[in-house]
Amino acid sequence: MKNLDLQKIRGQLDQIDSRLVELFEERMNLCRDVAEFKIKNGKAVYDPEREKEKLDAVRGLAKSPFTEIAVGELFIQLMTVSRR
Protein backbone atom coordinates (compact mmCIF):
# COMPACT_ATOMS: atom_id res chain seq x y z
CA MET A 1 0.00 0.00 0.00
CA LYS A 2 1.33 3.45 -0.83
CA ASN A 3 2.09 5.92 1.92
CA LEU A 4 -0.65 8.58 1.94
CA ASP A 5 -0.21 12.08 3.33
CA LEU A 6 -3.68 13.49 3.98
CA GLN A 7 -2.51 17.11 4.20
CA LYS A 8 -0.63 16.82 0.90
CA ILE A 9 -3.65 15.25 -0.81
CA ARG A 10 -5.93 17.97 0.57
CA GLY A 11 -3.51 20.62 -0.67
CA GLN A 12 -3.61 19.10 -4.14
CA LEU A 13 -7.41 19.02 -4.03
CA ASP A 14 -7.45 22.69 -3.02
CA GLN A 15 -5.27 23.58 -6.02
CA ILE A 16 -7.52 21.63 -8.38
CA ASP A 17 -10.64 23.24 -6.86
CA SER A 18 -9.15 26.68 -7.43
CA ARG A 19 -8.48 25.85 -11.08
CA LEU A 20 -11.99 24.39 -11.46
CA VAL A 21 -13.57 27.59 -10.16
CA GLU A 22 -11.46 29.66 -12.55
CA LEU A 23 -12.41 27.44 -15.50
CA PHE A 24 -16.07 27.40 -14.45
CA GLU A 25 -16.19 31.20 -14.42
CA GLU A 26 -14.48 31.33 -17.81
CA ARG A 27 -17.00 28.81 -19.19
CA MET A 28 -19.97 30.74 -17.80
CA ASN A 29 -18.70 33.96 -19.42
CA LEU A 30 -18.47 32.19 -22.77
CA CYS A 31 -21.95 30.71 -22.31
CA ARG A 32 -23.27 34.22 -21.69
CA ASP A 33 -21.62 35.35 -24.94
CA VAL A 34 -23.25 32.47 -26.82
CA ALA A 35 -26.67 33.30 -25.34
CA GLU A 36 -26.30 36.99 -26.22
CA PHE A 37 -25.32 36.09 -29.79
CA LYS A 38 -28.28 33.73 -30.16
CA ILE A 39 -30.76 36.25 -28.75
CA LYS A 40 -29.38 39.04 -30.93
CA ASN A 41 -29.71 36.80 -33.99
CA GLY A 42 -33.19 35.46 -33.21
CA LYS A 43 -32.05 31.92 -32.36
CA ALA A 44 -33.30 29.78 -29.52
CA VAL A 45 -30.90 29.77 -26.58
CA TYR A 46 -31.64 26.13 -25.77
CA ASP A 47 -30.47 23.73 -28.46
CA PRO A 48 -31.17 20.14 -27.35
CA GLU A 49 -29.33 18.61 -30.31
CA ARG A 50 -26.16 20.62 -29.59
CA GLU A 51 -26.43 19.72 -25.91
CA LYS A 52 -26.67 16.00 -26.77
CA GLU A 53 -23.64 16.29 -29.07
CA LYS A 54 -21.67 18.05 -26.33
CA LEU A 55 -22.61 15.46 -23.71
CA ASP A 56 -21.58 12.62 -26.01
CA ALA A 57 -18.27 14.37 -26.72
CA VAL A 58 -17.32 15.02 -23.10
CA ARG A 59 -18.36 11.53 -22.03
CA GLY A 60 -16.02 10.24 -24.72
CA LEU A 61 -13.11 12.04 -23.03
CA ALA A 62 -13.51 10.01 -19.83
CA LYS A 63 -11.02 7.27 -19.14
CA SER A 64 -13.26 4.89 -17.18
CA PRO A 65 -16.92 3.88 -17.08
CA PHE A 66 -17.34 5.55 -13.65
CA THR A 67 -15.91 8.88 -14.78
CA GLU A 68 -17.90 8.68 -18.02
CA ILE A 69 -21.12 8.64 -15.99
CA ALA A 70 -19.84 11.31 -13.60
CA VAL A 71 -18.69 13.59 -16.42
CA GLY A 72 -22.12 13.28 -18.03
CA GLU A 73 -23.81 14.25 -14.77
CA LEU A 74 -21.39 17.14 -14.24
CA PHE A 75 -21.97 18.58 -17.69
CA ILE A 76 -25.73 18.22 -17.44
CA GLN A 77 -25.51 20.39 -14.32
CA LEU A 78 -23.14 22.87 -16.00
CA MET A 79 -25.51 23.26 -18.94
CA THR A 80 -28.49 23.69 -16.63
CA VAL A 81 -26.71 26.43 -14.70
CA SER A 82 -25.54 28.15 -17.88
CA ARG A 83 -29.10 28.39 -19.21
CA ARG A 84 -30.17 30.33 -16.12
C-alpha positions, -999 to 999 in steps of 0.1 A, spaced: 0 0 0 13 35 -8 21 59 19 -7 86 19 -2 121 33 -37 135 40 -25 171 42 -6 168 9 -36 153 -8 -59 180 6 -35 206 -7 -36 191 -41 -74 190 -40 -75 227 -30 -53 236 -60 -75 216 -84 -106 232 -69 -92 267 -74 -85 258 -111 -120 244 -115 -136 276 -102 -115 297 -126 -124 274 -155 -161 274 -144 -162 312 -144 -145 313 -178 -170 288 -192 -200 307 -178 -187 340 -194 -185 322 -228 -220 307 -223 -233 342 -217 -216 354 -249 -233 325 -268 -267 333 -253 -263 370 -262 -253 361 -298 -283 337 -302 -308 363 -287 -294 390 -309 -297 368 -340 -332 355 -332 -321 319 -324 -333 298 -295 -309 298 -266 -316 261 -258 -305 237 -285 -312 201 -273 -293 186 -303 -262 206 -296 -264 197 -259 -267 160 -268 -236 163 -291 -217 180 -263 -226 155 -237 -216 126 -260 -183 144 -267 -173 150 -231 -184 115 -220 -160 102 -247 -131 120 -230 -135 100 -198 -110 73 -191 -133 49 -172 -169 39 -171 -173 55 -137 -159 89 -148 -179 87 -180 -211 86 -160 -198 113 -136 -187 136 -164 -221 133 -180 -238 143 -148 -214 171 -142 -220 186 -177 -257 182 -174 -255 204 -143 -231 229 -160 -255 233 -189 -285 237 -166 -267 264 -147 -255 282 -179 -291 284 -192 -302 303 -161 
